[in-house]
């Protein structure tokens, strides 16, 4: 029986799709490297169905990043780079700070309304 390495279970797939699946939107080209968990999973998935799964995932607003080959598992979830993870953390922190500032502004507005009514 032939043997195989985990590296043999990686398949490069280049595909394209319209943004949000709408034909009037531009076509975006993507690159993915799909890592399968087993040879059976690779054989079961087949090339066409994997490409369709990736296209479906990429059409979403948060889709795949462009400009690099994305490492994807057989379910279609991609691995973020450390830079992307850092940007997500910064964005989350900025969003939390903005929400805190909005709460302070609303509290001040309510206090101002109370003082002007008297």
Secondary structure, DSSP 8 states (H G I E B T S, - for coil): -----GGGGEEEEEEEEEGGG-TTS-EEEEEEEEE-SSHHHHHHHHHHHHHHHHHHHHHSSS---SSSEEEEETTS-B---HHHHHHHHHHHHHHHHHHHHHHHHHHHHHHHHHHHH-
